[in-house]
Amino acid sequence: MAHRRVLLAIAGDSAAGKTTISDGLAEIIGRDRVTVVCSDDYHKYGRKARAERDITPLHPDCNYLDILAQHLELLRAGEPILKPVYNHSYGELDPPEYVEARDIIVVEGLHPLAERRLRQVFDVKVFLDPPLELRTRWKIRRDVAKRGYTPDEVRAAMQRREADSKAFIAPQRAFADIVVTFYEGEGRAGDDEHLDVRLVLRPTLAHPNLEHLLPPDHGPIRQRLGRDEGRPVDFLEIDGSAPGEEIRRLEDAIYAHFWGDRNAMPPAVGRVDERHSGPLALTQLLIAGHVLTARSLVAA
């Protein structure tokens, strides 16, 4: 147990915002304490071979999920791995890389929660679930700029993958402790800098109690009880237009829940990145709080 690492899963479809979340967490926790593993590196086939077999990377049979599970178990035990590397630029595998197990292992990708053996290694599980329209815009922007596709090619690829997305990616949502949905607020279409967020907070984790701070049904930040997939949950909604004082009050409440107050938090914990919008920054802080709490429990 002294060597046991803490693992966080960030699951979601392509271009759901997984890298944005994991990068922000590394900033908050400290990059020297975080190892990030992308499950897309465990693709079984390159782009050409997938086309020949008529299979998408979203299908579990297109991925070495057994090797991924084995590697995550090794990292959890503090052991290094020789990780495969999938190069998205040309769709083939590069030489593997040596990866050491730091205190926190962040696993982001299409399939972190796809199988029981995978789910069992994680201390905190997050699923990103933006609307299809928003994810399409993000994927076009990324794949055109970084992967050499045209917008029409991106749309066609998403259409081909839609059945596998519904069959193999969407069901992972049910296993998450936190479901994150960024969406466009009313009158702010196309404004990615001020997206609203809705968080589904399942009772599998001890989330901050904000009822004494927030009204249930109105205001720029709202919390309410409800049901998600038939189970009782808390919904926390944060508007992208929320005033700075409201954001700071919620930030203080999150610090108080996990660390007593802002001044008592561990020195290794960084501040919320003020370059990001309030909803994004608070989402990252909440997830970081749960991860660091899990780390403290393991250390104890």
PyMOL commands that set and color helices and strands:
alter all, ss='L'
color gray80, all
select helices_A, chain A and resi 18-29+31-33+39-42+47-53+60-62+65-76+116-119+132-146+151-175+192-194+244-259+262-264+278-299
alter helices_A, ss='H'
color red, helices_A
select strands_A, chain A and resi 6-12+34-38+81-87+92-99+104-109+124-128+178-183+196-201+221-228+231-238
alter strands_A, ss='S'
color yellow, strands_A
deselect
rebuild
show_as cartoon
